[in-house]
């Protein structure tokens, strides 16, 4: 194996460095992001040449260690969060928002900005899995989805030689999507009617939540929803998590929640505090919790439950699975099936509640 540092002449007297690599009977070339320009001072030219030599040496150590458990020091000392942010900035697929959200949850869990890639161990990942399941405030399939997206960052680190083995390879993360957990998070038509008549501590939260129950929009979309998103009784926006376009017809009663129409650039719901910062998810859910208790509804309801309610209402009143998936901004009907299972359970419960007749 040989790795030689070579130069390529560029325009105007500049030169670019590249590596001439001969390994396992194959010759490859790797261009370095190091260029010397004719206008550079002699000391700058010398420093750039030294950097190129260092990159050549690092590449040699990397290739020599490929068949061992040894990880070169320059890779061991890579900051994980810097690596993860670079990965996300270069990632082109639609689930980039969820990967970023998963990284933010990991930051909450780890509580430190100082973490080397080499310190990502199976023990740490087991702890992160438990955090997502029990302490993150996430529900349904979201913990599993976040963990799956987070693993994409680790897979890339493994491919780039920063990890010899993915620390999540032996960890099983079962989806927690039982019908009973979904059932507790859904409001019925009667309960929605009760909530509409009960006073809430924050009327903007109340209006936004009820609007979400009839549109399926999430907290992130409603915080920035503008009057320009509504035209001719139609709501058009982009689902934050999936980047899917959502276009819905608004019923007259739903439009009444919005109040008097304002300028297109103005937001519809004022979900900000006195410091003009957006209300946190915890603050919004605490407001909803008090409101639901005041209404006498014995269910654990959070803002996200509005989406569950919207989906089950559509199915209950005759919509097919594909229609509901489109209305929810799902990329496929796979995520929508759980709502269909819930509707089936409602039917079973209704039959169980029929009166007994003696024959």
Order of alpha helices (4+ residues) and beta strands (2+ residues): beta-beta-beta-alpha-alpha-alpha-alpha-alpha-alpha-alpha-alpha-alpha-alpha-beta-beta-beta-alpha-alpha-alpha-alpha-alpha
